[in-house]
Amino acid sequence: MEVIHKIGRRKTAVARVYLSDGKGKISVNDRDLNNYFPTATLQYKVKQAFALTNTEDNYDVKVKVYGGGITGQAEAIRLALSRALCEVDEENRTALKPEGLLTRDPRMVERKKFGQKKARKKFQFSKR
């Protein structure tokens, strides 16, 4: 199997995933997964696509991720991995689609408007 390259995005985070045959090693920005994502919740989010398709130890993953915070980065990686697993085997789509792992979350930060404090918050109104 050749290396499969996919991109996943979430908020302002962009993840480039390179999937190849291997023993299940996942490295994020040249660091170990457990080192880059310290909490178990974020590690679970990254590995969720593998868990649903029962392919935990079948592939090695190299990830380059930038932008956003760690939660957005973890979810961007999850989307890219799900897309890559669908390209490997079309059967994986039936397991990943109902869980919503193939859907790009469109929610982004709303821009700040001029004459206002934030996107929706206004400056305090003074009657007198």
N, CA, C and O atoms as a DFTB+ gen file, in Angstrom:
512 C
 N C O
     1  1       0.843      -1.194       0.000
     2  2       0.000       0.000       0.000
     3  2       0.881       1.248       0.000
     4  3       1.817       1.354       0.793
     5  1       0.581       2.175      -0.879
     6  2       1.333       3.434      -0.886
     7  2       0.797       4.355       0.214
     8  3      -0.232       4.070       0.826
     9  1       1.489       5.433       0.449
    10  2       1.088       6.382       1.491
    11  2      -0.133       7.160       1.016
    12  3      -0.169       7.665      -0.106
    13  1      -1.137       7.246       1.894
    14  2      -2.359       7.985       1.573
    15  2      -2.321       9.317       2.315
    16  3      -2.099       9.357       3.525
    17  1      -2.538      10.408       1.579
    18  2      -2.490      11.753       2.151
    19  2      -3.887      12.353       2.131
    20  3      -4.523      12.411       1.079
    21  1      -4.370      12.802       3.296
    22  2      -5.690      13.433       3.397
    23  2      -5.588      14.649       4.304
    24  3      -4.689      14.740       5.140
    25  1      -6.524      15.588       4.129
    26  2      -6.564      16.811       4.929
    27  2      -7.880      16.866       5.686
    28  3      -8.937      16.542       5.146
    29  1      -7.799      17.283       6.955
    30  2      -8.996      17.493       7.763
    31  2      -8.930      18.867       8.395
    32  3      -7.852      19.337       8.761
    33  1     -10.093      19.524       8.526
    34  2     -10.133      20.856       9.117
    35  2     -11.209      20.924      10.184
    36  3     -12.223      20.229      10.108
    37  1     -10.975      21.785      11.196
    38  2     -11.957      22.050      12.238
    39  2     -11.634      23.411      12.822
    40  3     -10.509      23.638      13.267
    41  1     -12.600      24.323      12.829
    42  2     -12.379      25.712      13.239
    43  2     -11.216      26.276      12.423
    44  3     -11.330      26.375      11.201
    45  1     -10.109      26.645      13.052
    46  2      -8.977      27.156      12.277
    47  2      -7.828      26.154      12.220
    48  3      -6.744      26.491      11.745
    49  1      -8.046      24.936      12.693
    50  2      -7.003      23.908      12.688
    51  2      -7.024      23.146      11.361
    52  3      -8.088      22.819      10.835
    53  1      -5.835      22.873      10.835
    54  2      -5.697      22.102       9.595
    55  2      -4.740      20.951       9.865
    56  3      -3.626      21.159      10.346
    57  1      -5.181      19.726       9.551
    58  2      -4.366      18.534       9.790
    59  2      -4.095      17.826       8.468
    60  3      -5.016      17.557       7.697
    61  1      -2.822      17.526       8.212
    62  2      -2.426      16.720       7.056
    63  2      -2.001      15.355       7.579
    64  3      -1.078      15.251       8.387
    65  1      -2.682      14.304       7.113
    66  2      -2.454      12.953       7.613
    67  2      -1.840      12.105       6.506
    68  3      -2.300      12.120       5.364
    69  1      -0.785      11.362       6.865
    70  2      -0.123      10.431       5.948
    71  2      -0.269       9.033       6.531
    72  3       0.347       8.719       7.549
    73  1      -1.085       8.185       5.890
    74  2      -1.420       6.860       6.384
    75  2      -0.670       5.811       5.577
    76  3      -0.709       5.822       4.346
    77  1       0.020       4.894       6.277
    78  2       0.747       3.816       5.609
    79  2       0.641       2.555       6.451
    80  3       0.291       2.608       7.630
    81  1       0.952       1.404       5.822
    82  2       0.935       0.138       6.562
    83  2       1.964       0.174       7.679
    84  3       3.033       0.764       7.524
    85  1       1.641      -0.461       8.816
    86  2       2.590      -0.473       9.922
    87  2       2.039      -1.165      11.147
    88  3       1.191      -2.052      11.059
    89  1       2.545      -0.737      12.298
    90  2       2.228      -1.398      13.567
    91  2       1.313      -0.568      14.469
    92  3       1.065      -0.961      15.609
    93  1       0.808       0.564      13.990
    94  2      -0.099       1.371      14.809
    95  2       0.561       2.550      15.482
    96  3       0.030       3.072      16.463
    97  1       1.709       2.988      14.982
    98  2       2.419       4.134      15.562
    99  2       1.814       5.431      15.024
   100  3       1.658       5.592      13.814
   101  1       1.476       6.347      15.919
   102  2       0.912       7.633      15.525
   103  2       1.836       8.735      16.021
   104  3       2.093       8.835      17.221
   105  1       2.342       9.568      15.104
   106  2       3.177      10.696      15.499
   107  2       2.538      11.982      14.994
   108  3       2.103      12.066      13.845
   109  1       2.486      12.986      15.872
   110  2       1.890      14.279      15.559
   111  2       2.984      15.334      15.645
   112  3       3.585      15.515      16.704
   113  1       3.250      16.030      14.545
   114  2       4.312      17.042      14.487
   115  2       5.641      16.490      15.014
   116  3       6.329      17.148      15.795
   117  1       5.989      15.291      14.583
   118  2       7.224      14.598      14.967
   119  2       7.312      14.307      16.456
   120  3       8.411      14.128      16.982
   121  1       6.185      14.256      17.142
   122  2       6.123      13.869      18.554
   123  2       5.142      12.717      18.701
   124  3       4.269      12.527      17.855
   125  1       5.286      11.947      19.779
   126  2       4.388      10.834      20.037
   127  2       2.985      11.363      20.345
   128  3       2.840      12.461      20.884
   129  1       1.962      10.590      20.008
   130  2       0.574      11.014      20.232
   131  2       0.319      11.323      21.704
   132  3      -0.285      12.345      22.029
   133  1       0.783      10.434      22.605
   134  2       0.544      10.629      24.042
   135  2       1.280      11.844      24.578
   136  3       0.881      12.420      25.591
   137  1       2.346      12.232      23.910
   138  2       3.111      13.404      24.311
   139  2       2.437      14.687      23.824
   140  3       2.400      15.684      24.544
   141  1       1.905      14.658      22.600
   142  2       1.295      15.855      21.995
   143  2      -0.081      16.137      22.601
   144  3      -0.395      17.282      22.927
   145  1      -0.903      15.088      22.750
   146  2      -2.230      15.215      23.359
   147  2      -2.202      14.538      24.726
   148  3      -2.345      13.317      24.799
   149  1      -2.021      15.298      25.821
   150  2      -1.831      14.684      27.136
   151  2      -3.092      14.036      27.726
   152  3      -2.980      13.078      28.491
   153  1      -4.286      14.537      27.386
   154  2      -5.495      13.997      28.019
   155  2      -6.028      12.791      27.254
   156  3      -5.853      12.674      26.041
   157  1      -6.680      11.900      27.992
   158  2      -7.215      10.674      27.401
   159  2      -8.347      10.980      26.419
   160  3      -8.532      10.254      25.443
   161  1      -9.102      12.045      26.672
   162  2     -10.223      12.401      25.793
   163  2      -9.728      12.755      24.392
   164  3     -10.296      12.309      23.395
   165  1      -8.666      13.558      24.322
   166  2      -8.133      13.956      23.016
   167  2      -7.509      12.767      22.298
   168  3      -7.637      12.640      21.080
   169  1      -6.831      11.892      23.046
   170  2      -6.255      10.689      22.445
   171  2      -7.361       9.787      21.891
   172  3      -7.205       9.185      20.829
   173  1      -8.476       9.699      22.617
   174  2      -9.606       8.898      22.152
   175  2     -10.185       9.477      20.860
   176  3     -10.516       8.732      19.937
   177  1     -10.308      10.814      20.795
   178  2     -10.849      11.451      19.589
   179  2      -9.997      11.125      18.368
   180  3     -10.526      10.863      17.288
   181  1      -8.669      11.141      18.540
   182  2      -7.779      10.848      17.414
   183  2      -7.920       9.387      16.987
   184  3      -7.927       9.091      15.792
   185  1      -8.033       8.468      17.956
   186  2      -8.072       7.030      17.653
   187  2      -9.475       6.497      17.365
   188  3      -9.642       5.312      17.076
   189  1     -10.484       7.371      17.443
   190  2     -11.870       6.923      17.332
   191  2     -12.165       6.237      15.996
   192  3     -12.891       5.243      15.964
   193  1     -11.619       6.749      14.905
   194  2     -11.867       6.148      13.590
   195  2     -11.294       4.738      13.520
   196  3     -11.907       3.844      12.935
   197  1     -10.115       4.536      14.118
   198  2      -9.515       3.196      14.144
   199  2     -10.350       2.242      14.989
   200  3     -10.529       1.080      14.625
   201  1     -10.865       2.735      16.128
   202  2     -11.658       1.892      17.016
   203  2     -12.945       1.424      16.336
   204  3     -13.343       0.269      16.486
   205  1     -13.585       2.310      15.600
   206  2     -14.851       1.959      14.949
   207  2     -14.662       0.979      13.789
   208  3     -15.565       0.202      13.477
   209  1     -13.485       1.014      13.149
   210  2     -13.235       0.125      12.011
   211  2     -12.377      -1.087      12.388
   212  3     -12.032      -1.889      11.520
   213  1     -12.029      -1.230      13.675
   214  2     -11.219      -2.348      14.183
   215  2      -9.882      -2.463      13.451
   216  3      -9.483      -3.559      13.056
   217  1      -9.190      -1.336      13.270
   218  2      -7.889      -1.329      12.581
   219  2      -6.845      -0.585      13.413
   220  3      -6.038       0.167      12.865
   221  1      -6.855      -0.792      14.749
   222  2      -5.980      -0.028      15.645
   223  2      -4.497      -0.204      15.325
   224  3      -3.751       0.776      15.299
   225  1      -4.063      -1.440      15.083
   226  2      -2.630      -1.711      14.927
   227  2      -2.237      -2.046      13.489
   228  3      -1.212      -2.690      13.264
   229  1      -3.030      -1.620      12.523
   230  2      -2.752      -1.971      11.131
   231  2      -1.981      -0.899      10.374
   232  3      -1.318      -1.202       9.381
   233  1      -2.057       0.357      10.830
   234  2      -1.484       1.460      10.059
   235  2      -0.597       2.353      10.921
   236  3      -0.846       2.542      12.112
   237  1       0.440       2.896      10.294
   238  2       1.249       3.956      10.904
   239  2       0.738       5.285      10.380
   240  3       0.376       5.406       9.209
   241  1       0.712       6.284      11.258
   242  2       0.164       7.586      10.895
   243  2       1.179       8.671      11.229
   244  3       1.696       8.726      12.344
   245  1       1.463       9.538      10.251
   246  2       2.255      10.745      10.489
   247  2       1.336      11.922      10.240
   248  3       0.670      11.998       9.208
   249  1       1.303      12.851      11.202
   250  2       0.388      13.984      11.131
   251  2       1.173      15.279      11.226
   252  3       2.065      15.418      12.063
   253  1       0.832      16.231      10.357
   254  2       1.297      17.612      10.476
   255  2       0.052      18.447      10.722
   256  3      -0.857      18.474       9.892
   257  1       0.008      19.128      11.861
   258  2      -1.182      19.901      12.209
   259  2      -0.754      21.280      12.689
   260  3       0.247      21.423      13.391
   261  1      -1.525      22.295      12.303
   262  2      -1.230      23.656      12.725
   263  2      -2.533      24.439      12.843
   264  3      -3.547      24.069      12.252
   265  1      -2.496      25.524      13.612
   266  2      -3.657      26.398      13.778
   267  2      -4.596      25.891      14.846
   268  3      -4.638      24.697      15.143
   269  1      -5.349      26.808      15.421
   270  2      -6.375      26.444      16.391
   271  2      -5.807      25.967      17.713
   272  3      -4.614      26.113      17.977
   273  1      -6.668      25.397      18.539
   274  2      -6.275      24.846      19.835
   275  2      -6.166      23.337      19.749
   276  3      -6.319      22.754      18.676
   277  1      -5.897      22.703      20.890
   278  2      -5.650      21.253      20.841
   279  2      -6.918      20.463      20.554
   280  3      -6.845      19.408      19.924
   281  1      -8.087      20.942      21.000
   282  2      -9.323      20.214      20.712
   283  2      -9.650      20.285      19.224
   284  3     -10.006      19.274      18.618
   285  1      -9.533      21.462      18.637
   286  2      -9.774      21.609      17.209
   287  2      -8.792      20.798      16.394
   288  3      -9.155      20.226      15.366
   289  1      -7.543      20.745      16.848
   290  2      -6.533      19.957      16.142
   291  2      -6.856      18.474      16.207
   292  3      -6.718      17.766      15.209
   293  1      -7.290      17.991      17.386
   294  2      -7.633      16.573      17.534
   295  2      -8.800      16.209      16.621
   296  3      -8.794      15.144      16.004
   297  1      -9.801      17.086      16.531
   298  2     -10.955      16.784      15.687
   299  2     -10.617      16.903      14.201
   300  3     -11.204      16.204      13.375
   301  1      -9.679      17.782      13.860
   302  2      -9.224      17.865      12.471
   303  2      -8.489      16.589      12.066
   304  3      -8.662      16.088      10.955
   305  1      -7.665      16.068      12.980
   306  2      -6.961      14.807      12.728
   307  2      -7.958      13.664      12.561
   308  3      -7.801      12.815      11.684
   309  1      -8.995      13.651      13.418
   310  2     -10.013      12.601      13.343
   311  2     -10.704      12.601      11.980
   312  3     -10.930      11.537      11.404
   313  1     -11.041      13.781      11.461
   314  2     -11.693      13.875      10.156
   315  2     -10.763      13.380       9.046
   316  3     -11.188      12.636       8.162
   317  1      -9.494      13.793       9.094
   318  2      -8.543      13.375       8.061
   319  2      -8.318      11.864       8.099
   320  3      -8.247      11.222       7.051
   321  1      -8.205      11.292       9.300
   322  2      -8.029       9.837       9.417
   323  2      -9.245       9.086       8.890
   324  3      -9.106       8.059       8.226
   325  1     -10.429       9.595       9.183
   326  2     -11.652       8.952       8.703
   327  2     -11.691       8.951       7.180
   328  3     -12.068       7.955       6.564
   329  1     -11.298      10.074       6.572
   330  2     -11.266      10.157       5.113
   331  2     -10.243       9.186       4.529
   332  3     -10.486       8.552       3.502
   333  1      -9.096       9.081       5.199
   334  2      -8.051       8.173       4.714
   335  2      -8.500       6.712       4.818
   336  3      -8.248       5.921       3.909
   337  1      -9.158       6.355       5.915
   338  2      -9.624       4.973       6.086
   339  2     -10.698       4.621       5.063
   340  3     -10.805       3.466       4.648
   341  1     -11.492       5.606       4.655
   342  2     -12.496       5.354       3.622
   343  2     -11.842       5.106       2.270
   344  3     -12.357       4.338       1.457
   345  1     -10.709       5.755       2.031
   346  2     -10.009       5.521       0.768
   347  2      -9.337       4.148       0.764
   348  3      -9.237       3.509      -0.283
   349  1      -8.877       3.695       1.932
   350  2      -8.261       2.371       2.033
   351  2      -9.293       1.292       1.728
   352  3      -9.051       0.404       0.912
   353  1     -10.450       1.376       2.392
   354  2     -11.494       0.375       2.211
   355  2     -12.858       1.063       2.274
   356  3     -13.187       1.707       3.270
   357  1     -13.635       0.927       1.229
   358  2     -14.946       1.601       1.157
   359  2     -15.924       1.050       2.196
   360  3     -16.905       1.715       2.527
   361  1     -15.669      -0.162       2.716
   362  2     -16.526      -0.748       3.751
   363  2     -16.483       0.072       5.041
   364  3     -17.449       0.083       5.804
   365  1     -15.363       0.758       5.285
   366  2     -15.231       1.564       6.514
   367  2     -16.242       2.696       6.560
   368  3     -16.595       3.174       7.638
   369  1     -16.710       3.127       5.392
   370  2     -17.657       4.236       5.333
   371  2     -18.947       3.925       6.104
   372  3     -19.522       4.809       6.740
   373  1     -19.394       2.671       6.044
   374  2     -20.641       2.296       6.728
   375  2     -20.511       2.384       8.239
   376  3     -21.506       2.602       8.931
   377  1     -19.295       2.218       8.767
   378  2     -19.080       2.325      10.217
   379  2     -18.879       3.777      10.646
   380  3     -19.305       4.167      11.734
   381  1     -18.228       4.585       9.791
   382  2     -17.854       5.952      10.178
   383  2     -18.961       6.970       9.929
   384  3     -19.104       7.918      10.703
   385  1     -19.738       6.798       8.878
   386  2     -20.756       7.792       8.502
   387  2     -21.826       7.995       9.583
   388  3     -22.139       9.142       9.900
   389  1     -22.408       6.913      10.170
   390  2     -23.439       7.138      11.201
   391  2     -22.914       7.851      12.450
   392  3     -23.679       8.515      13.150
   393  1     -21.621       7.719      12.731
   394  2     -21.030       8.387      13.899
   395  2     -20.706       9.850      13.625
   396  3     -20.336      10.583      14.543
   397  1     -20.841      10.286      12.372
   398  2     -20.589      11.679      12.020
   399  2     -19.125      12.023      11.850
   400  3     -18.756      13.196      11.903
   401  1     -18.280      11.014      11.646
   402  2     -16.844      11.272      11.533
   403  2     -16.424      11.726      10.133
   404  3     -15.286      12.155       9.939
   405  1     -17.323      11.637       9.168
   406  2     -16.982      12.061       7.812
   407  2     -17.560      13.441       7.485
   408  3     -17.431      13.922       6.359
   409  1     -18.195      14.069       8.470
   410  2     -18.819      15.368       8.255
   411  2     -17.895      16.477       8.724
   412  3     -17.432      16.463       9.865
   413  1     -17.623      17.438       7.850
   414  2     -16.815      18.611       8.205
   415  2     -17.699      19.533       9.029
   416  3     -18.746      19.973       8.552
   417  1     -17.295      19.832      10.258
   418  2     -18.055      20.720      11.123
   419  2     -17.883      22.156      10.620
   420  3     -16.772      22.686      10.669
   421  1     -18.950      22.798      10.140
   422  2     -18.792      24.106       9.503
   423  2     -18.683      25.285      10.476
   424  3     -18.459      26.419      10.052
   425  1     -18.841      25.023      11.770
   426  2     -18.870      26.136      12.726
   427  2     -17.501      26.797      12.850
   428  3     -16.506      26.151      13.179
   429  1     -17.476      28.096      12.578
   430  2     -16.254      28.882      12.682
   431  2     -16.518      30.070      13.600
   432  3     -17.669      30.370      13.920
   433  1     -15.466      30.736      14.016
   434  2     -15.605      31.914      14.855
   435  2     -16.180      33.046      14.007
   436  3     -15.703      33.323      12.906
   437  1     -17.211      33.691      14.543
   438  2     -17.829      34.810      13.830
   439  2     -16.936      36.035      13.924
   440  3     -16.327      36.284      14.965
   441  1     -16.856      36.796      12.853
   442  2     -15.957      37.941      12.837
   443  2     -16.475      39.075      13.713
   444  3     -17.680      39.209      13.927
   445  1     -15.550      39.888      14.215
   446  2     -15.894      41.059      15.014
   447  2     -16.378      42.166      14.080
   448  3     -15.774      42.427      13.040
   449  1     -17.480      42.814      14.471
   450  2     -18.007      43.916      13.671
   451  2     -17.534      45.254      14.238
   452  3     -17.353      45.390      15.448
   453  1     -17.337      46.234      13.366
   454  2     -16.925      47.556      13.830
   455  2     -18.076      48.206      14.601
   456  3     -19.247      47.935      14.333
   457  1     -17.727      49.065      15.560
   458  2     -18.741      49.719      16.381
   459  2     -19.292      48.815      17.466
   460  3     -20.230      49.191      18.170
   461  1     -18.716      47.616      17.612
   462  2     -19.142      46.679      18.647
   463  2     -17.919      46.178      19.388
   464  3     -16.788      46.276      18.911
   465  1     -18.185      45.625      20.596
   466  2     -17.090      45.146      21.419
   467  2     -16.522      43.829      20.890
   468  3     -15.306      43.652      20.817
   469  1     -17.434      42.891      20.515
   470  2     -17.040      41.604      19.941
   471  2     -17.956      41.321      18.751
   472  3     -18.497      42.252      18.154
   473  1     -18.132      40.054      18.403
   474  2     -18.948      39.718      17.243
   475  2     -20.413      40.129      17.454
   476  3     -21.053      40.671      16.553
   477  1     -20.923      39.864      18.646
   478  2     -22.329      40.188      18.928
   479  2     -22.487      41.125      20.109
   480  3     -23.493      41.829      20.197
   481  1     -21.525      41.154      21.019
   482  2     -21.603      42.004      22.208
   483  2     -21.441      43.468      21.805
   484  3     -20.566      43.817      21.012
   485  1     -22.289      44.303      22.361
   486  2     -22.225      45.735      22.069
   487  2     -21.503      46.459      23.206
   488  3     -21.335      45.911      24.295
   489  1     -21.081      47.689      22.942
   490  2     -20.567      48.526      24.011
   491  2     -21.707      48.871      24.950
   492  3     -22.868      48.910      24.540
   493  1     -21.376      49.122      26.213
   494  2     -22.418      49.413      27.206
   495  2     -23.135      50.696      26.841
   496  3     -22.512      51.711      26.529
   497  1     -24.477      50.632      26.887
   498  2     -25.293      51.794      26.532
   499  2     -25.458      52.697      27.758
   500  3     -25.787      52.232      28.849
   501  1     -25.224      53.978      27.558
   502  2     -25.397      54.947      28.640
   503  2     -26.499      55.918      28.255
   504  3     -26.399      56.623      27.251
   505  1     -27.554      55.949      29.066
   506  2     -28.680      56.816      28.752
   507  2     -28.341      58.276      29.015
   508  3     -28.755      59.159      28.263
   509  1     -27.586      58.533      30.084
   510  2     -27.225      59.914      30.428
   511  2     -25.718      60.069      30.492
   512  3     -25.221      61.160      30.767
